[in-house]
Amino acid sequence: MSSAQPKASKGFTGFHMWVFAISFFGVIISVNVGMAVLATRSWTGLVVTNSYVASQEFETKRLAHEAQRAAGWQATFTYLPGVARLVIVDGAATPIDLGDVSLHINRPVGGHDDQTVTLERRADGAYEAALTLPHGVFEATATAAETALGPFELRDRFKVETDR
Protein backbone atom coordinates (compact mmCIF):
# COMPACT_ATOMS: atom_id res chain seq x y z
CA MET A 1 0.00 0.00 0.00
CA SER A 2 1.11 3.43 -0.74
CA SER A 3 1.47 6.02 1.98
CA ALA A 4 1.16 8.97 -0.40
CA GLN A 5 -1.73 11.19 0.50
CA PRO A 6 -3.56 13.40 -1.96
CA LYS A 7 -2.22 16.93 -2.21
CA ALA A 8 -4.40 19.38 -0.29
CA SER A 9 -5.45 22.52 -2.23
CA LYS A 10 -4.57 25.78 -0.59
CA GLY A 11 -8.01 27.34 -1.27
CA PHE A 12 -8.61 31.08 -1.17
CA THR A 13 -5.60 32.71 0.45
CA GLY A 14 -4.60 36.20 1.43
CA PHE A 15 -2.66 36.53 -1.83
CA HIS A 16 -5.85 35.81 -3.81
CA MET A 17 -7.73 38.46 -1.83
CA TRP A 18 -4.94 40.99 -2.45
CA VAL A 19 -5.01 40.34 -6.22
CA PHE A 20 -8.83 40.56 -6.24
CA ALA A 21 -8.85 43.88 -4.31
CA ILE A 22 -6.13 45.46 -6.46
CA SER A 23 -7.90 44.35 -9.66
CA PHE A 24 -11.32 45.54 -8.46
CA PHE A 25 -10.18 49.00 -7.41
CA GLY A 26 -7.84 49.26 -10.40
CA VAL A 27 -10.78 48.87 -12.78
CA ILE A 28 -12.86 51.44 -10.87
CA ILE A 29 -10.05 53.99 -10.77
CA SER A 30 -9.20 53.44 -14.46
CA VAL A 31 -12.82 53.98 -15.53
CA ASN A 32 -13.13 57.13 -13.39
CA VAL A 33 -9.92 58.61 -14.79
CA GLY A 34 -11.00 57.75 -18.34
CA MET A 35 -14.42 59.36 -17.87
CA ALA A 36 -12.88 62.48 -16.29
CA VAL A 37 -10.47 62.89 -19.22
CA LEU A 38 -13.30 62.40 -21.72
CA ALA A 39 -15.50 64.93 -19.89
CA THR A 40 -12.83 67.63 -19.80
CA ARG A 41 -12.03 67.22 -23.49
CA SER A 42 -15.61 67.14 -24.79
CA TRP A 43 -17.58 69.91 -23.07
CA THR A 44 -16.56 73.28 -21.71
CA GLY A 45 -19.45 73.38 -19.24
CA LEU A 46 -20.02 77.06 -19.99
CA VAL A 47 -23.68 77.88 -20.52
CA VAL A 48 -23.68 81.61 -19.81
CA THR A 49 -20.78 83.93 -19.10
CA ASN A 50 -22.43 85.65 -16.15
CA SER A 51 -25.43 83.94 -14.54
CA TYR A 52 -26.47 87.07 -12.60
CA VAL A 53 -26.75 89.19 -15.76
CA ALA A 54 -28.56 86.36 -17.57
CA SER A 55 -31.14 86.17 -14.76
CA GLN A 56 -31.75 89.92 -14.96
CA GLU A 57 -32.33 89.76 -18.74
CA PHE A 58 -34.67 86.77 -18.54
CA GLU A 59 -37.87 88.66 -17.68
CA THR A 60 -37.34 91.21 -20.46
CA LYS A 61 -36.87 88.42 -23.00
CA ARG A 62 -39.89 86.51 -21.68
CA LEU A 63 -42.23 89.51 -21.98
CA ALA A 64 -40.95 90.29 -25.49
CA HIS A 65 -41.48 86.67 -26.53
CA GLU A 66 -45.07 86.72 -25.24
CA ALA A 67 -45.79 89.97 -27.13
CA GLN A 68 -44.30 88.52 -30.32
CA ARG A 69 -46.39 85.34 -30.02
CA ALA A 70 -49.52 87.40 -29.40
CA ALA A 71 -48.77 89.37 -32.59
CA GLY A 72 -48.55 86.09 -34.53
CA TRP A 73 -44.82 86.19 -35.26
CA GLN A 74 -43.53 82.95 -36.80
CA ALA A 75 -39.82 82.43 -37.37
CA THR A 76 -38.20 79.75 -39.50
CA PHE A 77 -34.48 79.07 -39.62
CA THR A 78 -32.99 76.91 -42.38
CA TYR A 79 -29.48 75.96 -43.35
CA LEU A 80 -28.68 74.86 -46.88
CA PRO A 81 -25.08 74.21 -47.90
CA GLY A 82 -23.41 77.62 -47.95
CA VAL A 83 -26.42 79.68 -46.79
CA ALA A 84 -28.13 80.32 -43.45
CA ARG A 85 -31.63 81.79 -43.81
CA LEU A 86 -34.09 83.27 -41.31
CA VAL A 87 -37.66 84.08 -42.32
CA ILE A 88 -39.92 85.82 -39.81
CA VAL A 89 -43.48 86.85 -40.59
CA ASP A 90 -46.41 88.23 -38.62
CA GLY A 91 -49.94 86.82 -38.42
CA ALA A 92 -50.76 88.23 -41.89
CA ALA A 93 -47.66 86.52 -43.42
CA THR A 94 -45.95 89.91 -43.86
CA PRO A 95 -42.16 89.86 -43.36
CA ILE A 96 -41.04 91.63 -40.20
CA ASP A 97 -38.09 94.05 -40.12
CA LEU A 98 -35.92 93.04 -37.18
CA GLY A 99 -33.17 95.58 -37.77
CA ASP A 100 -29.68 94.22 -37.15
CA VAL A 101 -29.74 90.43 -36.81
CA SER A 102 -26.77 88.35 -35.73
CA LEU A 103 -26.50 84.58 -35.94
CA HIS A 104 -24.31 82.60 -33.56
CA ILE A 105 -23.56 79.03 -34.67
CA ASN A 106 -21.99 76.53 -32.30
CA ARG A 107 -21.78 72.83 -31.63
CA PRO A 108 -23.98 71.85 -28.67
CA VAL A 109 -21.09 69.93 -27.12
CA GLY A 110 -17.41 70.62 -27.47
CA GLY A 111 -17.02 74.38 -27.77
CA HIS A 112 -15.43 74.24 -31.23
CA ASP A 113 -16.48 75.41 -34.71
CA ASP A 114 -18.27 78.40 -33.12
CA GLN A 115 -18.86 81.42 -35.32
CA THR A 116 -21.00 84.54 -35.43
CA VAL A 117 -22.26 86.12 -38.65
CA THR A 118 -24.49 89.09 -39.45
CA LEU A 119 -27.66 88.26 -41.36
CA GLU A 120 -28.46 90.65 -44.21
CA ARG A 121 -32.04 91.50 -45.14
CA ARG A 122 -33.04 90.46 -48.67
CA ALA A 123 -35.66 91.99 -50.96
CA ASP A 124 -38.19 89.28 -50.02
CA GLY A 125 -37.86 90.19 -46.31
CA ALA A 126 -35.79 87.15 -45.35
CA TYR A 127 -32.41 87.39 -43.66
CA GLU A 128 -29.43 85.47 -45.10
CA ALA A 129 -25.71 85.01 -44.64
CA ALA A 130 -23.07 82.98 -46.42
CA LEU A 131 -22.05 80.18 -44.08
CA THR A 132 -20.18 76.94 -44.69
CA LEU A 133 -20.29 74.26 -41.99
CA PRO A 134 -18.73 70.81 -41.69
CA HIS A 135 -20.94 67.80 -41.03
CA GLY A 136 -22.39 67.38 -37.56
CA VAL A 137 -24.96 68.84 -35.20
CA PHE A 138 -25.10 72.60 -34.65
CA GLU A 139 -27.16 75.06 -32.65
CA ALA A 140 -28.14 78.38 -34.20
CA THR A 141 -29.09 81.40 -32.10
CA ALA A 142 -30.50 84.34 -34.07
CA THR A 143 -30.82 87.58 -32.11
CA ALA A 144 -32.07 91.09 -32.79
CA ALA A 145 -31.65 93.50 -29.90
CA GLU A 146 -34.29 96.07 -30.80
CA THR A 147 -37.52 95.19 -32.57
CA ALA A 148 -40.94 96.82 -32.36
CA LEU A 149 -41.91 94.25 -29.71
CA GLY A 150 -38.66 93.99 -27.76
CA PRO A 151 -35.60 91.79 -28.19
CA PHE A 152 -35.94 88.80 -30.51
CA GLU A 153 -34.21 85.47 -30.04
CA LEU A 154 -34.59 82.18 -31.87
CA ARG A 155 -32.72 78.98 -31.06
CA ASP A 156 -32.72 76.06 -33.45
CA ARG A 157 -30.73 72.84 -33.55
CA PHE A 158 -29.96 71.32 -36.93
CA LYS A 159 -27.78 68.67 -38.51
CA VAL A 160 -25.45 69.05 -41.47
CA GLU A 161 -25.23 65.69 -43.23
CA THR A 162 -22.16 66.14 -45.47
CA ASP A 163 -19.17 68.46 -45.78
CA ARG A 164 -19.68 71.26 -48.28
C-alpha contacts under 8 A as a table, 3 or more apart, distances in Angstrom:
res1	aa1	res2	aa2	distance
10	K	13	T	7.08
12	F	16	H	6.08
12	F	17	M	7.46
13	T	16	H	5.28
13	T	17	M	6.55
14	G	17	M	5.06
14	G	18	W	6.17
15	F	18	W	5.04
15	F	19	V	6.27
16	H	19	V	5.20
16	H	20	F	6.11
17	M	20	F	5.01
17	M	21	A	6.06
18	W	21	A	5.20
18	W	22	I	6.13
19	V	22	I	5.25
19	V	23	S	6.02
20	F	23	S	5.19
20	F	24	F	5.99
21	A	24	F	5.10
21	A	25	F	6.13
22	I	25	F	5.46
22	I	26	G	5.73
23	S	26	G	4.96
23	S	27	V	6.19
24	F	27	V	5.48
24	F	28	I	6.56
25	F	28	I	5.01
25	F	29	I	6.02
26	G	29	I	5.23
26	G	30	S	5.99
27	V	30	S	5.12
27	V	31	V	6.15
28	I	31	V	5.30
28	I	32	N	6.22
29	I	32	N	5.12
29	I	33	V	6.13
30	S	33	V	5.23
30	S	34	G	6.07
31	V	34	G	5.04
31	V	35	M	6.08
32	N	35	M	5.17
32	N	36	A	6.09
33	V	36	A	5.09
33	V	37	V	6.18
34	G	37	V	5.24
34	G	38	L	6.20
35	M	38	L	5.03
35	M	39	A	6.02
36	A	39	A	5.09
36	A	40	T	6.24
37	V	40	T	5.33
37	V	41	R	6.28
38	L	41	R	5.29
38	L	42	S	6.10
39	A	42	S	5.38
39	A	43	W	6.27
40	T	43	W	6.20
40	T	44	T	7.04
41	R	44	T	7.77
41	R	110	G	7.50
42	S	109	V	6.57
42	S	110	G	4.75
42	S	111	G	7.96
43	W	109	V	5.35
43	W	110	G	4.47
43	W	111	G	6.51
44	T	109	V	7.81
44	T	110	G	6.40
44	T	111	G	6.17
46	L	49	T	6.98
48	V	51	S	6.01
48	V	54	A	7.17
50	N	53	V	5.59
50	N	54	A	6.33
51	S	54	A	4.98
51	S	55	S	6.13
52	Y	55	S	5.22
52	Y	56	Q	6.44
53	V	56	Q	5.12
53	V	57	E	6.36
54	A	57	E	5.21
54	A	58	F	6.20
55	S	58	F	5.21
55	S	59	E	7.75
56	Q	59	E	6.82
56	Q	60	T	7.95
57	E	60	T	5.49
57	E	61	K	6.37
58	F	61	K	5.23
58	F	62	R	6.10
59	E	62	R	4.98
59	E	63	L	6.19
60	T	63	L	5.40
60	T	64	A	6.26
60	T	150	G	7.92
60	T	151	P	7.94
61	K	64	A	5.13
61	K	65	H	6.07
61	K	150	G	7.54
61	K	151	P	6.31
61	K	152	F	7.58
62	R	65	H	5.10
62	R	66	E	6.29
63	L	66	E	5.15
63	L	67	A	6.28
64	A	67	A	5.12
64	A	68	Q	6.14
64	A	149	L	5.87
64	A	150	G	4.91
64	A	151	P	6.18
64	A	152	F	7.25
65	H	68	Q	5.08
65	H	69	R	6.17
65	H	150	G	7.94
65	H	151	P	7.97
65	H	152	F	7.15
66	E	69	R	5.15
66	E	70	A	6.13
67	A	70	A	5.06
67	A	71	A	6.25
67	A	149	L	6.33
68	Q	71	A	5.08
68	Q	72	G	6.45
68	Q	73	W	5.49
68	Q	149	L	6.23
69	R	72	G	5.05
69	R	73	W	5.54
69	R	74	Q	7.73
70	A	73	W	7.61
71	A	90	D	6.57
71	A	91	G	6.47
72	G	89	V	7.94
72	G	90	D	5.08
72	G	91	G	4.20
72	G	92	A	7.98
73	W	88	I	6.70
73	W	89	V	5.53
73	W	90	D	4.23
73	W	91	G	6.04
74	Q	88	I	5.51
74	Q	89	V	5.44
74	Q	90	D	6.28
74	Q	91	G	7.66
75	A	86	L	7.01
75	A	87	V	5.65
75	A	88	I	4.18
75	A	89	V	6.58
75	A	154	L	7.60
76	T	86	L	5.71
76	T	87	V	5.20
76	T	88	I	6.32
77	F	84	A	7.52
77	F	85	R	5.74
77	F	86	L	4.54
77	F	87	V	6.52
77	F	156	D	7.09
78	T	84	A	6.03
78	T	85	R	5.26
78	T	86	L	6.54
79	Y	82	G	7.79
79	Y	83	V	5.92
79	Y	84	A	4.57
79	Y	85	R	6.23
79	Y	158	F	7.94
80	L	83	V	5.32
80	L	84	A	6.46
81	P	131	L	7.71
81	P	132	T	6.47
81	P	133	L	7.61
81	P	164	R	6.16
82	G	130	A	5.58
82	G	131	L	4.84
82	G	132	T	4.64
82	G	133	L	7.52
82	G	164	R	7.38
83	V	128	E	6.74
83	V	129	A	5.78
83	V	130	A	4.71
83	V	131	L	5.17
83	V	132	T	7.14
84	A	128	E	5.57
84	A	129	A	5.41
84	A	130	A	6.44
84	A	131	L	6.12
85	R	119	L	7.98
85	R	126	A	6.96
85	R	127	Y	5.65
85	R	128	E	4.48
85	R	129	A	6.79
86	L	126	A	5.86
86	L	127	Y	5.03
86	L	128	E	6.40
87	V	95	P	7.40
87	V	125	G	7.30
87	V	126	A	4.70
87	V	127	Y	6.35
88	I	95	P	5.83
88	I	96	I	5.93
88	I	126	A	7.03
89	V	92	A	7.52
89	V	93	A	5.06
89	V	94	T	5.11
89	V	95	P	4.30
89	V	96	I	5.38
90	D	93	A	5.25
90	D	94	T	5.52
90	D	95	P	6.57
90	D	96	I	6.56
91	G	94	T	7.42
95	P	124	D	7.78
95	P	125	G	5.23
95	P	126	A	7.21
96	I	125	G	7.04
97	D	125	G	7.30
97	D	147	T	7.66
98	L	101	V	6.72
98	L	144	A	6.15
98	L	146	E	7.24
98	L	147	T	5.33
98	L	148	A	7.92
98	L	152	F	7.90
99	G	144	A	6.80
99	G	146	E	7.07
99	G	147	T	6.79
100	D	118	T	7.65
100	D	119	L	7.57
100	D	144	A	5.88
100	D	145	A	7.55
101	V	118	T	6.03
101	V	119	L	5.45
101	V	120	E	7.52
101	V	127	Y	7.96
101	V	142	A	6.72
101	V	143	T	5.60
101	V	144	A	4.69
101	V	145	A	7.80
102	S	116	T	6.92
102	S	117	V	5.82
102	S	118	T	4.43
102	S	119	L	5.69
102	S	142	A	5.71
102	S	143	T	5.49
102	S	144	A	6.65
103	L	116	T	5.53
103	L	117	V	5.27
103	L	118	T	6.07
103	L	119	L	6.66
103	L	140	A	6.63
103	L	141	T	5.61
103	L	142	A	4.41
103	L	143	T	6.51
104	H	114	D	7.37
104	H	115	Q	5.84
104	H	116	T	4.26
104	H	117	V	6.51
104	H	140	A	5.73
104	H	141	T	5.14
104	H	142	A	6.45
105	I	113	D	7.95
105	I	114	D	5.55
105	I	115	Q	5.30
105	I	116	T	6.12
105	I	138	F	6.62
105	I	139	E	5.73
105	I	140	A	4.65
105	I	141	T	6.54
106	N	111	G	7.06
106	N	112	H	7.03
106	N	113	D	6.11
106	N	114	D	4.24
106	N	115	Q	6.53
106	N	138	F	5.54
106	N	139	E	5.39
106	N	140	A	6.70
107	R	110	G	6.42
107	R	111	G	6.32
107	R	112	H	6.52
107	R	113	D	6.65
107	R	114	D	6.76
107	R	137	V	6.23
107	R	138	F	4.50
107	R	139	E	5.91
108	P	111	G	7.45
108	P	137	V	7.27
108	P	138	F	6.14
108	P	139	E	6.03
111	G	114	D	6.80
117	V	129	A	7.01
118	T	129	A	6.71
119	L	127	Y	5.35
119	L	128	E	5.00
119	L	129	A	5.02
120	E	127	Y	5.15
120	E	128	E	5.34
120	E	129	A	6.29
121	R	125	G	6.08
121	R	126	A	5.75
121	R	127	Y	4.39
121	R	128	E	6.57
122	R	125	G	5.37
122	R	126	A	5.44
122	R	127	Y	5.91
122	R	128	E	7.11
123	A	126	A	7.41
132	T	164	R	6.73
133	L	160	V	7.35
133	L	163	D	7.02
133	L	164	R	6.99
134	P	160	V	6.95
134	P	162	T	6.92
134	P	163	D	4.74
134	P	164	R	6.67
135	H	159	K	7.34
135	H	160	V	4.70
135	H	161	E	5.26
135	H	162	T	4.89
135	H	163	D	5.10
136	G	159	K	5.62
136	G	160	V	5.23
136	G	161	E	6.56
137	V	157	R	7.21
137	V	158	F	5.84
137	V	159	K	4.35
137	V	160	V	6.29
138	F	157	R	5.74
138	F	158	F	5.51
138	F	159	K	6.13
138	F	160	V	7.70
139	E	155	R	6.98
139	E	156	D	5.70
139	E	157	R	4.30
139	E	158	F	6.33
140	A	154	L	7.84
140	A	155	R	5.59
140	A	156	D	5.19
140	A	157	R	6.16
140	A	158	F	7.79
141	T	153	E	6.85
141	T	154	L	5.56
141	T	155	R	4.49
141	T	156	D	6.59
142	A	152	F	7.89
142	A	153	E	5.59
142	A	154	L	5.12
142	A	155	R	6.54
143	T	151	P	7.48
143	T	152	F	5.50
143	T	153	E	4.49
143	T	154	L	6.59
144	A	147	T	6.82
144	A	151	P	5.84
144	A	152	F	5.04
144	A	153	E	6.61
145	A	150	G	7.34
145	A	151	P	4.63
145	A	152	F	6.39
146	E	149	L	7.92
146	E	150	G	5.72
146	E	151	P	5.18
146	E	152	F	7.45
147	T	150	G	5.08
147	T	151	P	5.87
147	T	152	F	6.89
160	V	163	D	7.63
